[in-house]
């Protein structure tokens, strides 16, 4: 008899995603903590394999925090003076249309 895995639905993924990102980031941090002494030279016997692991951890963290995604376009901010002038002109147009001819 084969073990059955619990069903995972889209609602579960959406609900649990923040917690799972936290768990993954936490575990990657634990791996980093093991690798760091081999990078900064404080390990009693430095091992170059830990450097490769540290690079992979950084790559995974970069993707997890979406640091490799392009930055969004800056949002244009309308100055309040411009917004006030725009509203005023629209009100004048509306009043002109509503005036009896």
KEBA-278754 format. One record per atom (N, C-alpha, C): x, y, z; residue in one letter; residue number from 0; atom name. Coordinates in Angstrom, 3 decimals, padded with zeros to 6 digits. Layout:
<sites>
<site <X, Y, Z>, "A", NUM, "CA">,
...
</sites>
This chain:
<sites>
<site <000.843, -001.179, 000.000>, "X", 0, "N">,
<site <000.000, 000.000, 000.000>, "X", 0, "CA">,
<site <000.886, 001.240, 000.000>, "X", 0, "C">,
<site <000.650, 002.123, -000.964>, "X", 1, "N">,
<site <001.457, 003.328, -001.087>, "X", 1, "CA">,
<site <000.905, 004.420, -000.184>, "X", 1, "C">,
<site <001.810, 005.188, 000.437>, "X", 2, "N">,
<site <001.313, 006.295, 001.268>, "X", 2, "CA">,
<site <000.716, 007.379, 000.378>, "X", 2, "C">,
<site <-000.333, 007.991, 000.854>, "X", 3, "N">,
<site <-000.965, 009.073, 000.093>, "X", 3, "CA">,
<site <-000.549, 010.408, 000.687>, "X", 3, "C">,
<site <-000.259, 011.315, -000.182>, "X", 4, "N">,
<site <000.129, 012.653, 000.245>, "X", 4, "CA">,
<site <-001.118, 013.517, 000.349>, "X", 4, "C">,
<site <-001.118, 014.475, 001.272>, "X", 5, "N">,
<site <-002.285, 015.353, 001.358>, "X", 5, "CA">,
<site <-002.386, 016.223, 000.108>, "X", 5, "C">,
<site <-003.591, 016.502, -000.286>, "X", 6, "N">,
<site <-003.814, 017.347, -001.459>, "X", 6, "CA">,
<site <-003.449, 018.787, -001.135>, "X", 6, "C">,
<site <-002.794, 019.448, -002.072>, "X", 7, "N">,
<site <-002.452, 020.862, -001.922>, "X", 7, "CA">,
<site <-003.181, 021.611, -003.018>, "X", 7, "C">,
<site <-004.011, 022.550, -002.620>, "X", 8, "N">,
<site <-004.810, 023.316, -003.560>, "X", 8, "CA">,
<site <-004.258, 024.733, -003.677>, "X", 8, "C">,
<site <-004.738, 025.460, -004.680>, "X", 9, "N">,
<site <-004.264, 026.829, -004.907>, "X", 9, "CA">,
<site <-004.493, 027.717, -003.693>, "X", 9, "C">,
<site <-005.613, 027.510, -002.998>, "X", 10, "N">,
<site <-005.889, 028.316, -001.811>, "X", 10, "CA">,
<site <-004.829, 028.072, -000.733>, "X", 10, "C">,
<site <-004.408, 026.800, -000.625>, "X", 11, "N">,
<site <-003.370, 026.463, 000.360>, "X", 11, "CA">,
<site <-002.064, 027.154, 000.006>, "X", 11, "C">,
<site <-001.726, 027.147, -001.273>, "X", 12, "N">,
<site <-000.477, 027.779, -001.703>, "X", 12, "CA">,
<site <-000.496, 029.265, -001.412>, "X", 12, "C">,
<site <-001.604, 029.912, -001.739>, "X", 13, "N">,
<site <-001.698, 031.356, -001.507>, "X", 13, "CA">,
<site <-001.645, 031.669, -000.015>, "X", 13, "C">,
<site <-002.303, 030.845, 000.787>, "X", 14, "N">,
<site <-002.352, 031.098, 002.230>, "X", 14, "CA">,
<site <-000.996, 030.837, 002.895>, "X", 14, "C">,
<site <-000.311, 029.784, 002.478>, "X", 15, "N">,
<site <000.913, 029.361, 003.152>, "X", 15, "CA">,
<site <002.193, 029.929, 002.558>, "X", 15, "C">,
<site <002.108, 030.631, 001.435>, "X", 16, "N">,
<site <003.317, 031.116, 000.761>, "X", 16, "CA">,
<site <004.195, 031.993, 001.649>, "X", 16, "C">,
<site <003.659, 032.973, 002.376>, "X", 17, "N">,
<site <004.542, 033.794, 003.208>, "X", 17, "CA">,
<site <005.286, 032.973, 004.272>, "X", 17, "C">,
<site <004.588, 032.027, 004.885>, "X", 18, "N">,
<site <005.229, 031.201, 005.910>, "X", 18, "CA">,
<site <006.302, 030.312, 005.292>, "X", 18, "C">,
<site <006.028, 029.756, 004.129>, "X", 19, "N">,
<site <007.011, 028.892, 003.479>, "X", 19, "CA">,
<site <008.240, 029.697, 003.057>, "X", 19, "C">,
<site <008.036, 030.938, 002.579>, "X", 20, "N">,
<site <009.189, 031.789, 002.249>, "X", 20, "CA">,
<site <010.019, 032.048, 003.497>, "X", 20, "C">,
<site <009.340, 032.255, 004.635>, "X", 21, "N">,
<site <010.055, 032.453, 005.898>, "X", 21, "CA">,
<site <010.878, 031.218, 006.240>, "X", 21, "C">,
<site <010.279, 030.028, 006.125>, "X", 22, "N">,
<site <011.012, 028.798, 006.448>, "X", 22, "CA">,
<site <012.225, 028.609, 005.548>, "X", 22, "C">,
<site <012.025, 028.838, 004.254>, "X", 23, "N">,
<site <013.138, 028.668, 003.311>, "X", 23, "CA">,
<site <014.246, 029.670, 003.618>, "X", 23, "C">,
<site <013.872, 030.919, 003.852>, "X", 24, "N">,
<site <014.884, 031.930, 004.171>, "X", 24, "CA">,
<site <015.605, 031.586, 005.463>, "X", 24, "C">,
<site <014.889, 031.091, 006.446>, "X", 25, "N">,
<site <015.492, 030.710, 007.726>, "X", 25, "CA">,
<site <016.490, 029.574, 007.533>, "X", 25, "C">,
<site <016.122, 028.579, 006.755>, "X", 26, "N">,
<site <017.028, 027.442, 006.532>, "X", 26, "CA">,
<site <018.227, 027.835, 005.688>, "X", 26, "C">,
<site <018.017, 028.716, 004.724>, "X", 27, "N">,
<site <019.156, 029.215, 003.948>, "X", 27, "CA">,
<site <020.102, 030.013, 004.841>, "X", 27, "C">,
<site <019.561, 030.744, 005.790>, "X", 28, "N">,
<site <020.394, 031.488, 006.738>, "X", 28, "CA">,
<site <021.219, 030.525, 007.584>, "X", 28, "C">,
<site <020.639, 029.395, 007.971>, "X", 29, "N">,
<site <021.383, 028.402, 008.746>, "X", 29, "CA">,
<site <022.548, 027.843, 007.930>, "X", 29, "C">,
<site <022.310, 027.584, 006.651>, "X", 30, "N">,
<site <023.389, 027.094, 005.788>, "X", 30, "CA">,
<site <024.462, 028.169, 005.658>, "X", 30, "C">,
<site <024.043, 029.426, 005.497>, "X", 31, "N">,
<site <024.996, 030.530, 005.395>, "X", 31, "CA">,
<site <025.847, 030.625, 006.647>, "X", 31, "C">,
<site <025.232, 030.458, 007.810>, "X", 32, "N">,
<site <025.982, 030.548, 009.069>, "X", 32, "CA">,
<site <027.078, 029.490, 009.148>, "X", 32, "C">,
<site <026.847, 028.332, 008.548>, "X", 33, "N">,
<site <027.874, 027.283, 008.524>, "X", 33, "CA">,
<site <028.975, 027.652, 007.534>, "X", 33, "C">,
<site <028.604, 028.271, 006.422>, "X", 34, "N">,
<site <029.578, 028.596, 005.371>, "X", 34, "CA">,
<site <030.432, 029.815, 005.701>, "X", 34, "C">,
<site <029.891, 030.754, 006.446>, "X", 35, "N">,
<site <030.557, 032.043, 006.652>, "X", 35, "CA">,
<site <031.973, 031.940, 007.222>, "X", 35, "C">,
<site <032.229, 031.087, 008.208>, "X", 36, "N">,
<site <033.615, 031.003, 008.700>, "X", 36, "CA">,
<site <034.614, 030.572, 007.628>, "X", 36, "C">,
<site <034.161, 029.826, 006.644>, "X", 37, "N">,
<site <035.054, 029.396, 005.574>, "X", 37, "CA">,
<site <035.303, 030.525, 004.582>, "X", 37, "C">,
<site <034.432, 031.518, 004.592>, "X", 38, "N">,
<site <034.606, 032.660, 003.694>, "X", 38, "CA">,
<site <035.492, 033.736, 004.303>, "X", 38, "C">,
<site <035.311, 033.982, 005.610>, "X", 39, "N">,
<site <036.073, 035.065, 006.240>, "X", 39, "CA">,
<site <037.382, 034.594, 006.861>, "X", 39, "C">,
<site <037.684, 033.294, 006.753>, "X", 40, "N">,
<site <038.965, 032.782, 007.225>, "X", 40, "CA">,
<site <039.008, 032.434, 008.697>, "X", 40, "C">,
<site <037.904, 032.431, 009.402>, "X", 41, "N">,
<site <037.914, 032.110, 010.829>, "X", 41, "CA">,
<site <037.723, 030.622, 011.098>, "X", 41, "C">,
<site <037.463, 029.836, 010.060>, "X", 42, "N">,
<site <037.314, 028.385, 010.243>, "X", 42, "CA">,
<site <038.679, 027.781, 010.535>, "X", 42, "C">,
<site <038.743, 026.800, 011.437>, "X", 43, "N">,
<site <040.038, 026.183, 011.754>, "X", 43, "CA">,
<site <040.694, 025.541, 010.535>, "X", 43, "C">,
<site <039.888, 024.917, 009.680>, "X", 44, "N">,
<site <040.407, 024.317, 008.447>, "X", 44, "CA">,
<site <039.502, 024.742, 007.300>, "X", 44, "C">,
<site <039.770, 025.882, 006.680>, "X", 45, "N">,
<site <038.897, 026.362, 005.600>, "X", 45, "CA">,
<site <038.766, 025.342, 004.474>, "X", 45, "C">,
<site <037.571, 025.250, 003.953>, "X", 46, "N">,
<site <037.280, 024.292, 002.882>, "X", 46, "CA">,
<site <036.642, 025.071, 001.728>, "X", 46, "C">,
<site <037.220, 024.948, 000.553>, "X", 47, "N">,
<site <036.732, 025.713, -000.602>, "X", 47, "CA">,
<site <035.331, 025.290, -001.045>, "X", 47, "C">,
<site <034.887, 024.100, -000.675>, "X", 48, "N">,
<site <033.544, 023.649, -001.064>, "X", 48, "CA">,
<site <032.461, 024.508, -000.416>, "X", 48, "C">,
<site <032.740, 025.059, 000.735>, "X", 49, "N">,
<site <031.764, 025.910, 001.398>, "X", 49, "CA">,
<site <031.552, 027.222, 000.641>, "X", 49, "C">,
<site <032.568, 027.657, -000.082>, "X", 50, "N">,
<site <032.435, 028.874, -000.879>, "X", 50, "CA">,
<site <031.399, 028.657, -001.970>, "X", 50, "C">,
<site <031.456, 027.513, -002.640>, "X", 51, "N">,
<site <030.482, 027.198, -003.676>, "X", 51, "CA">,
<site <029.074, 027.122, -003.087>, "X", 51, "C">,
<site <028.947, 026.515, -001.933>, "X", 52, "N">,
<site <027.643, 026.433, -001.268>, "X", 52, "CA">,
<site <027.148, 027.820, -000.893>, "X", 52, "C">,
<site <028.026, 028.682, -000.407>, "X", 53, "N">,
<site <027.633, 030.038, -000.024>, "X", 53, "CA">,
<site <027.138, 030.823, -001.231>, "X", 53, "C">,
<site <027.785, 030.655, -002.369>, "X", 54, "N">,
<site <027.350, 031.336, -003.588>, "X", 54, "CA">,
<site <025.949, 030.862, -003.980>, "X", 54, "C">,
<site <025.701, 029.575, -003.858>, "X", 55, "N">,
<site <024.370, 029.038, -004.178>, "X", 55, "CA">,
<site <023.323, 029.563, -003.204>, "X", 55, "C">,
<site <023.671, 029.657, -001.930>, "X", 56, "N">,
<site <022.733, 030.195, -000.933>, "X", 56, "CA">,
<site <022.376, 031.633, -001.279>, "X", 56, "C">,
<site <023.373, 032.433, -001.635>, "X", 57, "N">,
<site <023.101, 033.822, -002.008>, "X", 57, "CA">,
<site <022.211, 033.912, -003.248>, "X", 57, "C">,
<site <022.427, 033.006, -004.210>, "X", 58, "N">,
<site <021.593, 033.005, -005.411>, "X", 58, "CA">,
<site <020.150, 032.675, -005.056>, "X", 58, "C">,
<site <019.962, 031.698, -004.182>, "X", 59, "N">,
<site <018.601, 031.326, -003.775>, "X", 59, "CA">,
<site <017.932, 032.453, -002.994>, "X", 59, "C">,
<site <018.668, 033.089, -002.116>, "X", 60, "N">,
<site <018.098, 034.208, -001.356>, "X", 60, "CA">,
<site <017.750, 035.374, -002.271>, "X", 60, "C">,
<site <018.578, 035.608, -003.265>, "X", 61, "N">,
<site <018.312, 036.676, -004.227>, "X", 61, "CA">,
<site <016.996, 036.429, -004.946>, "X", 61, "C">,
<site <016.779, 035.176, -005.368>, "X", 62, "N">,
<site <015.514, 034.852, -006.028>, "X", 62, "CA">,
<site <014.349, 034.907, -005.062>, "X", 62, "C">,
<site <014.556, 034.444, -003.835>, "X", 63, "N">,
<site <013.482, 034.429, -002.845>, "X", 63, "CA">,
<site <012.998, 035.841, -002.537>, "X", 63, "C">,
<site <013.931, 036.772, -002.411>, "X", 64, "N">,
<site <013.574, 038.161, -002.121>, "X", 64, "CA">,
<site <013.349, 038.978, -003.389>, "X", 64, "C">,
<site <013.400, 038.307, -004.545>, "X", 65, "N">,
<site <013.165, 038.937, -005.850>, "X", 65, "CA">,
<site <014.101, 040.120, -006.096>, "X", 65, "C">,
<site <015.342, 039.977, -005.662>, "X", 66, "N">,
<site <016.316, 041.048, -005.871>, "X", 66, "CA">,
<site <016.823, 041.086, -007.304>, "X", 66, "C">,
<site <016.633, 039.988, -008.042>, "X", 67, "N">,
<site <017.097, 039.953, -009.421>, "X", 67, "CA">,
<site <016.043, 040.481, -010.402>, "X", 67, "C">,
<site <014.853, 040.797, -009.910>, "X", 68, "N">,
<site <013.801, 041.341, -010.772>, "X", 68, "CA">,
<site <014.108, 042.797, -011.073>, "X", 68, "C">,
<site <013.779, 043.234, -012.276>, "X", 69, "N">,
<site <014.028, 044.644, -012.587>, "X", 69, "CA">,
<site <013.155, 045.541, -011.720>, "X", 69, "C">,
<site <013.694, 046.662, -011.390>, "X", 70, "N">,
<site <012.946, 047.621, -010.567>, "X", 70, "CA">,
<site <011.786, 048.167, -011.388>, "X", 70, "C">,
<site <010.687, 048.400, -010.725>, "X", 71, "N">,
<site <009.510, 048.942, -011.400>, "X", 71, "CA">,
<site <009.747, 050.368, -011.856>, "X", 71, "C">,
<site <008.959, 050.776, -012.812>, "X", 72, "N">,
<site <009.069, 052.143, -013.307>, "X", 72, "CA">,
<site <008.657, 053.107, -012.203>, "X", 72, "C">,
<site <009.364, 054.204, -012.080>, "X", 73, "N">,
<site <008.977, 055.166, -011.045>, "X", 73, "CA">,
<site <007.581, 055.707, -011.304>, "X", 73, "C">,
<site <006.830, 055.858, -010.252>, "X", 74, "N">,
<site <005.466, 056.359, -010.366>, "X", 74, "CA">,
<site <005.513, 057.878, -010.485>, "X", 74, "C">,
<site <004.839, 058.379, -011.489>, "X", 75, "N">,
<site <004.795, 059.828, -011.673>, "X", 75, "CA">,
<site <003.906, 060.429, -010.595>, "X", 75, "C">,
<site <004.435, 061.407, -009.919>, "X", 76, "N">,
<site <003.687, 062.058, -008.852>, "X", 76, "CA">,
<site <003.204, 063.406, -009.374>, "X", 76, "C">,
<site <001.902, 063.604, -009.298>, "X", 77, "N">,
<site <001.330, 064.873, -009.731>, "X", 77, "CA">,
<site <001.366, 065.835, -008.565>, "X", 77, "C">,
<site <001.905, 066.988, -008.814>, "X", 78, "N">,
<site <001.977, 067.997, -007.761>, "X", 78, "CA">,
<site <000.568, 068.448, -007.408>, "X", 78, "C">,
<site <000.301, 068.758, -006.146>, "X", 79, "N">,
<site <-001.045, 069.186, -005.752>, "X", 79, "CA">,
<site <-001.521, 070.411, -006.521>, "X", 79, "C">,
<site <-000.614, 071.300, -006.871>, "X", 80, "N">,
<site <-001.006, 072.497, -007.622>, "X", 80, "CA">,
<site <-001.540, 072.080, -008.984>, "X", 80, "C">,
<site <-000.859, 071.131, -009.643>, "X", 81, "N">,
<site <-001.313, 070.664, -010.945>, "X", 81, "CA">,
<site <-002.672, 069.983, -010.830>, "X", 81, "C">,
<site <-002.870, 069.201, -009.797>, "X", 82, "N">,
<site <-004.144, 068.514, -009.605>, "X", 82, "CA">,
<site <-005.247, 069.534, -009.359>, "X", 82, "C">,
<site <-004.967, 070.559, -008.589>, "X", 83, "N">,
<site <-005.975, 071.586, -008.312>, "X", 83, "CA">,
<site <-006.346, 072.325, -009.586>, "X", 83, "C">,
<site <-005.366, 072.648, -010.416>, "X", 84, "N">,
<site <-005.649, 073.340, -011.674>, "X", 84, "CA">,
<site <-006.476, 072.449, -012.600>, "X", 84, "C">,
<site <-006.157, 071.154, -012.614>, "X", 85, "N">,
<site <-006.885, 070.232, -013.465>, "X", 85, "CA">,
<site <-008.348, 070.125, -013.012>, "X", 85, "C">,
<site <-008.580, 070.012, -011.723>, "X", 86, "N">,
<site <-009.941, 069.922, -011.198>, "X", 86, "CA">,
<site <-010.700, 071.210, -011.486>, "X", 86, "C">,
<site <-010.029, 072.328, -011.308>, "X", 87, "N">,
<site <-010.681, 073.620, -011.569>, "X", 87, "CA">,
<site <-011.103, 073.738, -013.030>, "X", 87, "C">,
<site <-010.252, 073.348, -013.947>, "X", 88, "N">,
<site <-010.606, 073.440, -015.369>, "X", 88, "CA">,
<site <-011.731, 072.475, -015.715>, "X", 88, "C">,
<site <-011.744, 071.295, -015.117>, "X", 89, "N">,
<site <-012.822, 070.348, -015.382>, "X", 89, "CA">,
<site <-014.146, 070.863, -014.831>, "X", 89, "C">,
<site <-014.110, 071.529, -013.667>, "X", 90, "N">,
<site <-015.325, 072.112, -013.109>, "X", 90, "CA">,
<site <-015.867, 073.221, -014.002>, "X", 90, "C">,
<site <-014.977, 074.043, -014.551>, "X", 91, "N">,
<site <-015.412, 075.119, -015.455>, "X", 91, "CA">,
<site <-016.067, 074.533, -016.701>, "X", 91, "C">,
<site <-015.471, 073.468, -017.253>, "X", 92, "N">,
<site <-016.061, 072.819, -018.424>, "X", 92, "CA">,
<site <-017.440, 072.254, -018.098>, "X", 92, "C">,
<site <-017.577, 071.631, -016.945>, "X", 93, "N">,
<site <-018.850, 071.059, -016.530>, "X", 93, "CA">,
<site <-019.905, 072.148, -016.326>, "X", 93, "C">,
<site <-019.503, 073.239, -015.680>, "X", 94, "N">,
<site <-020.432, 074.355, -015.484>, "X", 94, "CA">,
<site <-020.870, 074.952, -016.794>, "X", 94, "C">,
<site <-019.951, 075.048, -017.754>, "X", 95, "N">,
<site <-020.286, 075.606, -019.060>, "X", 95, "CA">,
<site <-021.300, 074.706, -019.768>, "X", 95, "C">,
<site <-021.171, 073.413, -019.637>, "X", 96, "N">,
<site <-022.104, 072.503, -020.280>, "X", 96, "CA">,
<site <-023.469, 072.520, -019.591>, "X", 96, "C">,
<site <-023.505, 072.755, -018.299>, "X", 97, "N">,
<site <-024.764, 072.727, -017.555>, "X", 97, "CA">,
<site <-025.526, 074.040, -017.624>, "X", 97, "C">,
<site <-024.890, 075.118, -018.022>, "X", 98, "N">,
<site <-025.578, 076.431, -018.134>, "X", 98, "CA">,
<site <-026.638, 076.370, -019.219>, "X", 98, "C">,
<site <-027.787, 076.924, -018.913>, "X", 99, "N">,
<site <-028.815, 076.946, -019.969>, "X", 99, "CA">,
<site <-028.378, 077.857, -021.108>, "X", 99, "C">,
<site <-028.662, 077.450, -022.274>, "X", 100, "N">,
<site <-028.227, 078.202, -023.444>, "X", 100, "CA">,
<site <-029.231, 079.233, -023.852>, "X", 100, "C">,
</sites>
